[in-house]
């Protein structure tokens, strides 16, 4: 199936609604899921910024980098941010945007073109703030690890940026691979 990056009329409100619905569902169950599932990942488990001293060999085996890759048509990430850290999180998102747009790597430019960040106006669980990343289309095989992207563009600042990013989180991130099943803006093909 060939997909274009031009959204159909009403596509953006549909994605926003989907993100908010899924965010509300995830927010109500995020605490229980984080204790019972390993799907939820927190930024502190990401690979430390490359400017840090390498850990001893025994720790290197345990601290294998967790890459964030989407293998389907689109992706979504739910981010639960402390209410007093939203300005820090948004500042990191501005640096991330800058890193993606200025990168010489073609896949980073593709990521920038399809990566949107939304903020829910409704409070998430425990008064936290929900930010939703929508990647549509997802760049298959590209690493979406925020700390990696920041380290490529800002090697001298990456430790400070990573700490600010990590400290903004109230709980983990939920990564969701999305496979397109129906495009409401296009006529149905025979048999659909």
C-alpha positions as CSV (number, residue, x, y, z in Angstrom):
1,X,0.0,0.0,0.0
2,X,1.4,3.4,-1.0
3,X,0.8,6.2,1.5
4,X,1.3,9.9,1.0
5,X,2.2,12.4,3.6
6,X,-0.6,14.8,2.6
7,X,-3.4,14.4,5.2
8,X,-6.9,14.0,4.0
9,X,-9.5,16.6,5.0
10,X,-10.2,16.2,8.7
11,X,-7.1,13.9,9.1
12,X,-5.5,16.1,11.8
13,X,-8.6,16.3,14.0
14,X,-9.0,12.5,13.7
15,X,-5.4,11.9,14.9
16,X,-5.8,14.4,17.7
17,X,-9.0,12.7,18.8
18,X,-7.3,9.3,18.6
19,X,-4.4,10.5,20.6
20,X,-6.7,12.0,23.2
21,X,-8.9,8.9,23.5
22,X,-5.8,6.6,23.7
23,X,-4.2,9.1,26.1
24,X,-7.2,9.1,28.4
25,X,-7.4,5.3,28.3
26,X,-3.7,5.0,29.0
27,X,-3.8,7.7,31.7
28,X,-6.4,5.8,33.6
29,X,-4.5,2.5,33.5
30,X,-0.9,3.8,33.3
31,X,-0.1,3.2,36.9
32,X,-1.4,-0.3,36.9
33,X,0.2,-1.1,33.6
34,X,3.6,0.3,34.6
35,X,3.8,-2.3,37.4
36,X,2.6,-5.3,35.4
37,X,3.9,-4.8,31.9
38,X,7.4,-4.3,30.5
39,X,6.1,-2.4,27.4
40,X,6.2,0.9,29.3
41,X,9.6,2.5,29.1
42,X,11.0,5.4,31.1
43,X,13.5,7.9,29.7
44,X,16.1,7.0,32.4
45,X,16.5,3.6,30.8
46,X,17.7,5.2,27.6
47,X,21.4,5.0,26.9
48,X,23.2,7.7,28.8
49,X,24.5,10.6,26.7
50,X,27.7,9.7,24.9
51,X,29.7,12.4,26.6
52,X,29.7,10.5,29.9
53,X,32.5,8.3,31.0
54,X,31.9,4.7,29.7
55,X,30.8,2.3,32.5
56,X,32.9,-0.6,33.6
57,X,32.7,-3.6,31.3
58,X,30.3,-5.5,33.6
59,X,27.8,-2.6,33.5
60,X,28.2,-2.2,29.7
61,X,26.5,-5.5,29.1
62,X,23.6,-4.5,31.4
63,X,23.2,-1.0,29.9
64,X,22.6,-2.0,26.3
65,X,21.0,1.0,24.5
66,X,17.2,0.8,24.1
67,X,16.5,2.1,20.6
68,X,13.1,3.4,19.8
69,X,12.1,2.1,16.4
70,X,8.6,1.9,14.8
71,X,8.1,-1.0,12.4
72,X,4.6,-0.1,11.2
73,X,2.8,2.6,9.2
74,X,2.7,5.1,12.0
75,X,3.6,5.4,15.7
76,X,2.5,7.1,18.8
77,X,4.2,7.8,22.1
78,X,2.4,8.8,25.3
79,X,4.5,10.9,27.6
80,X,3.4,11.6,31.2
81,X,5.1,14.8,32.4
82,X,5.2,16.4,35.8
83,X,3.0,19.5,35.9
84,X,5.8,21.7,37.2
85,X,8.2,20.4,34.5
86,X,6.2,21.2,31.3
87,X,8.3,24.2,30.4
88,X,11.5,22.1,30.7
89,X,9.9,19.3,28.5
90,X,8.7,21.9,25.9
91,X,12.2,23.4,25.9
92,X,13.7,20.0,25.2
93,X,11.1,19.5,22.4
94,X,12.3,22.8,20.8
95,X,15.9,21.5,20.9
96,X,14.8,18.2,19.5
97,X,13.0,20.0,16.6
98,X,16.2,22.0,16.0
99,X,18.3,18.8,16.0
100,X,16.1,17.0,13.6
101,X,15.8,19.9,11.1
102,X,19.5,20.7,11.1
103,X,20.7,17.1,10.9
104,X,22.7,16.1,7.8
105,X,21.1,12.6,8.0
106,X,18.2,12.1,5.5
107,X,16.3,9.9,8.0
108,X,16.3,12.7,10.6
109,X,14.8,15.1,8.1
110,X,12.1,12.5,7.3
111,X,11.4,12.1,11.0
112,X,11.1,15.9,11.4
113,X,8.6,16.0,8.6
114,X,6.2,13.5,10.1
115,X,6.7,13.9,13.9
116,X,4.1,16.0,15.7
117,X,3.9,16.8,19.4
118,X,0.5,17.3,21.0
119,X,-0.4,18.4,24.6
120,X,-3.7,17.3,26.1
121,X,-5.6,20.2,27.7
122,X,-7.1,17.7,30.1
123,X,-5.1,16.5,33.2
124,X,-3.7,12.9,33.1
125,X,-3.6,10.6,36.1
126,X,-2.4,12.1,39.3
127,X,-2.6,15.6,37.8
128,X,0.3,15.0,35.3
129,X,0.3,16.4,31.8
130,X,0.0,14.2,28.8
131,X,2.1,14.9,25.7
132,X,1.5,12.7,22.6
133,X,4.0,12.2,19.8
134,X,2.4,11.2,16.5
135,X,4.7,9.9,13.8
136,X,2.7,9.6,10.6
137,X,4.1,8.1,8.6
138,X,6.8,6.6,10.9
139,X,10.2,6.3,9.3
140,X,10.7,2.6,9.4
141,X,14.0,1.5,10.9
142,X,14.9,5.0,12.1
143,X,15.8,5.5,15.8
144,X,13.4,7.8,17.7
145,X,15.5,7.8,20.9
146,X,15.4,11.4,22.0
147,X,18.7,11.3,23.8
148,X,20.5,9.9,20.7
149,X,19.1,12.6,18.4
150,X,20.1,15.3,20.9
151,X,23.6,13.9,21.3
152,X,24.1,14.0,17.5
153,X,23.3,17.7,17.4
154,X,24.4,19.0,20.8
155,X,27.3,16.9,22.0
156,X,28.5,19.5,24.5
157,X,25.0,20.1,26.0
158,X,23.6,16.5,25.9
159,X,24.2,15.7,29.5
160,X,22.3,18.7,30.8
161,X,19.5,18.2,28.1
162,X,19.1,14.5,29.0
163,X,18.9,15.2,32.7
164,X,16.2,17.9,32.1
165,X,14.3,15.5,29.8
166,X,14.6,12.6,32.2
167,X,13.5,14.7,35.3
168,X,10.4,16.0,33.5
169,X,8.8,12.5,33.4
170,X,6.2,11.5,36.1
171,X,6.1,8.0,34.7
172,X,7.2,6.1,31.6
173,X,6.5,6.4,28.0
174,X,4.1,4.1,26.1
175,X,5.2,3.3,22.6
176,X,2.5,2.3,20.2
177,X,3.0,0.9,16.7
178,X,0.0,1.7,14.5
179,X,-1.1,-0.1,11.4
180,X,-3.5,1.7,9.1
181,X,-6.8,-0.3,8.7
182,X,-9.0,2.4,7.1
183,X,-8.5,5.9,5.7
184,X,-11.8,7.7,6.3
185,X,-10.9,10.5,3.8
186,X,-10.5,8.2,0.8
187,X,-13.2,6.3,-1.1
188,X,-13.5,2.6,-0.2
189,X,-11.9,0.2,-2.6
190,X,-13.8,-2.8,-3.8
191,X,-14.2,-5.3,-0.9
192,X,-13.6,-2.8,1.9
